Amino acid sequence: MDYLSFLQEISQQMMTQLGFGVDVTVSCRYDSDQDLYQVLIQTDKPGGIIGYHGETLSAIQLFLGQHLRTKTGIWVNLSVNVNDYRERRQSALDSLADSVVVKVVATGLPHSLPPMPANERRLVHLRLANHPEVTTASEGLGRTRSVVISPKVV
């Protein structure tokens, strides 16, 4: 089975069924280095597809992954992106983490980031994993879960 063609077809169908069909352009590609199928959506109205903190986008990604598994019998690594939202969000999280690190190092006090979804907390943890002066931990429950950046105890 040609996964790219199938993914392209079901992604476009989903956008149409959600009411975005004429306003979006869907393309798919496979990144063999990361073993990742990418669904790239371009639109003039990204807000409805992205949703609050990317929640709608994550739901679309989960649904497409499950649909693909149902039809093919295998799980594939899948990423759905709208107008390069994921790259821009990664950049914003990197900047936030870096600025908080400066505060934590200067004051010696831990600082909590705003609540964020698990995938965004993971990006912050990965960004600071090898930092020589700070550690990270997730605290809270559900939608209030956030990353706390603390100075390393020497």
C-alpha positions as CSV (number, residue, x, y, z in Angstrom):
1,M,0.0,0.0,0.0
2,D,1.2,3.5,-0.8
3,Y,0.9,5.2,2.6
4,L,1.6,8.7,1.4
5,S,-1.2,8.6,-1.2
6,F,-3.6,7.1,1.3
7,L,-2.6,9.6,4.0
8,Q,-3.0,12.5,1.5
9,E,-6.5,11.2,0.6
10,I,-7.8,10.8,4.1
11,S,-6.2,14.0,5.3
12,Q,-7.9,16.0,2.5
13,Q,-11.2,14.2,3.2
14,M,-11.0,15.0,6.9
15,M,-10.4,18.7,6.2
16,T,-13.4,18.7,3.8
17,Q,-15.6,17.0,6.3
18,L,-14.6,19.4,9.0
19,G,-15.6,22.3,6.8
20,F,-12.1,23.4,5.8
21,G,-11.8,21.7,2.4
22,V,-11.8,24.6,0.0
23,D,-9.7,26.8,2.3
24,V,-6.8,24.3,2.8
25,T,-4.0,22.7,0.8
26,V,-2.8,19.4,2.1
27,S,0.5,17.7,1.2
28,C,2.2,14.7,2.7
29,R,5.8,13.6,2.8
30,Y,7.9,10.9,4.5
31,D,11.1,11.7,6.4
32,S,13.1,8.5,6.3
33,D,15.7,9.9,8.7
34,Q,13.1,10.3,11.4
35,D,10.8,7.5,10.1
36,L,8.0,10.1,10.2
37,Y,5.0,10.7,8.0
38,Q,4.2,14.4,7.8
39,V,0.9,16.0,6.9
40,L,1.5,19.7,6.0
41,I,-1.6,21.9,5.9
42,Q,-1.6,25.4,4.4
43,T,-4.5,27.7,5.0
44,D,-5.4,31.4,5.4
45,K,-7.4,30.5,8.5
46,P,-5.2,28.3,10.7
47,G,-6.8,29.1,14.1
48,G,-9.7,26.7,13.6
49,I,-7.4,23.8,12.7
50,I,-4.8,24.6,15.4
51,G,-7.2,25.3,18.3
52,Y,-6.3,26.4,21.8
53,H,-2.6,25.6,22.4
54,G,-2.7,23.2,19.5
55,E,-5.3,20.9,21.0
56,T,-7.4,20.7,17.9
57,L,-4.3,20.0,15.8
58,S,-3.2,17.2,18.2
59,A,-6.7,15.7,18.0
60,I,-6.6,15.7,14.2
61,Q,-3.2,14.1,14.4
62,L,-4.4,11.4,16.8
63,F,-7.5,10.7,14.7
64,L,-5.5,10.4,11.4
65,G,-3.0,8.1,13.1
66,Q,-5.8,5.9,14.4
67,H,-7.6,5.9,11.1
68,L,-4.4,5.0,9.3
69,R,-3.8,2.1,11.7
70,T,-7.4,0.9,11.3
71,K,-7.0,0.8,7.5
72,T,-3.5,-0.6,7.3
73,G,-3.0,-2.5,10.6
74,I,0.2,-0.7,11.6
75,W,1.1,2.4,13.6
76,V,3.1,5.0,11.9
77,N,4.9,8.0,13.3
78,L,2.8,10.9,12.2
79,S,3.0,14.7,12.5
80,V,0.3,17.1,11.4
81,N,1.4,20.7,11.0
82,V,-0.5,23.8,10.0
83,N,1.4,26.8,8.5
84,D,4.6,25.8,10.3
85,Y,2.8,26.1,13.7
86,R,4.9,23.4,15.3
87,E,8.2,25.1,14.4
88,R,7.0,28.5,15.6
89,R,5.7,27.0,18.9
90,Q,9.0,25.2,19.4
91,S,10.8,28.5,18.9
92,A,8.5,30.3,21.4
93,L,9.0,27.5,24.0
94,D,12.8,27.6,23.5
95,S,12.8,31.4,24.1
96,L,10.5,31.0,27.2
97,A,12.7,28.3,28.6
98,D,15.9,30.3,28.0
99,S,14.6,33.4,29.6
100,V,13.4,31.5,32.7
101,V,16.8,29.8,33.0
102,V,18.4,33.2,33.2
103,K,16.0,34.2,36.1
104,V,16.5,30.9,37.9
105,V,20.3,31.1,37.7
106,A,20.3,34.8,38.8
107,T,17.9,34.3,41.7
108,G,18.6,30.7,42.7
109,L,14.9,30.1,43.0
110,P,12.7,27.7,41.1
111,H,10.3,29.1,38.5
112,S,7.1,27.5,37.2
113,L,6.2,27.9,33.5
114,P,2.5,28.3,32.5
115,P,0.5,25.0,32.2
116,M,1.0,23.3,28.9
117,P,0.2,20.0,27.1
118,A,2.4,17.0,27.6
119,N,4.1,17.3,24.2
120,E,5.1,20.9,24.9
121,R,6.4,20.1,28.4
122,R,8.5,17.3,26.8
123,L,10.0,19.9,24.4
124,V,11.0,22.1,27.4
125,H,12.5,19.1,29.3
126,L,14.5,18.1,26.2
127,R,15.7,21.6,25.6
128,L,17.1,21.8,29.2
129,A,18.1,18.2,29.7
130,N,21.8,18.8,29.5
131,H,21.9,22.3,31.0
132,P,24.7,22.5,33.6
133,E,22.9,24.8,36.0
134,V,19.2,23.8,36.1
135,T,16.9,20.8,36.3
136,T,13.3,20.4,35.2
137,A,10.3,18.6,36.6
138,S,6.6,18.5,35.7
139,E,4.2,19.3,38.5
140,G,0.4,19.5,38.8
141,L,-2.5,17.5,37.4
142,G,-4.3,17.5,34.1
143,R,-4.6,20.8,32.4
144,T,-2.8,22.6,35.2
145,R,0.4,20.5,34.8
146,S,3.5,22.6,34.1
147,V,7.2,22.5,34.0
148,V,9.2,23.8,37.0
149,I,12.8,24.9,36.3
150,S,15.0,24.7,39.4
151,P,18.7,25.4,40.1
152,K,20.8,22.3,40.3
153,V,21.9,21.4,43.7
154,V,25.7,21.1,43.8
